[in-house]
Amino acid sequence: MPSANSQGFPLNLDLAILHAISSFGGVSSVLDLVVGVFRDNYLVKLVPFMAMFWALWFKIPDRNKNREKLILLLFGVVIAVVANRIFSEIMPSRARPFTVADIGIRPPHWAVPTADDKHFSSFPSDHAALLFALLGGFWFVSRTASLLLSILAACVLLARIYFGLHFPSDIVVGSLIGIGAAVLANRISFLRRLAAFAYNAEQRAPAYFYGAMFVCTYEIGNLFEQVRALAKLH
């Protein structure tokens, strides 16, 4: 079994935060069920981000500028997810808290981990990297949207800790990767030129452009589930 404290915060701080959040698990089946929705349901935890994406896309003021920045948001998400996966592969594997014996967390009534939950390293958090890449990308378009969605992101990530899927340090490092990816996407001149080129494609061939954009936002809305399923076929 991989070490529980192989990366991240000092063990005492990591465990103290983990215990504080997971202590509510199993106390109320209703609370467990509600938190479980934020853990599992893509319609709740990711689709609102894509709904905001399209709302901002069709917002009239500064339409051209906003649309290019929204395309950069997509680039940032891809950078964050790829970087997070690479980081996870090169770092020592870390067990998820719920698999560590005698770690002292309270199991919720509705704890139903999947095979992927058990076998993938918890460090760093893919969810945190993706969500903070989205929040960072929205920040460059609408700070109000970014702040509103940060409440949802906090609920989703706290749910991951609540169910013992991540240590707090997994979330922190994943979040930093996501923020860094969003900033890079908006600072690299090549990506800005690519975003402008993509937006021009929308004007030249809207049918093909929106077909591709549908696929991109669909996959982000379900955490690239179908892409990951294809990757397992090799």
Secondary structure as UniProt FT lines:
FT   TURN            4..5
FT   HELIX           11..22
FT   TURN            23..27
FT   HELIX           29..40
FT   HELIX           42..45
FT   HELIX           47..57
FT   TURN            61..62
FT   HELIX           63..90
FT   HELIX           97..99
FT   TURN            101..102
FT   TURN            109..110
FT   HELIX           115..119
FT   HELIX           126..139
FT   TURN            140..141
FT   HELIX           143..162
FT   TURN            163..164
FT   HELIX           168..187
FT   HELIX           189..204
FT   HELIX           206..221
FT   TURN            222..224
FT   HELIX           225..231
FT   TURN            232..233
//
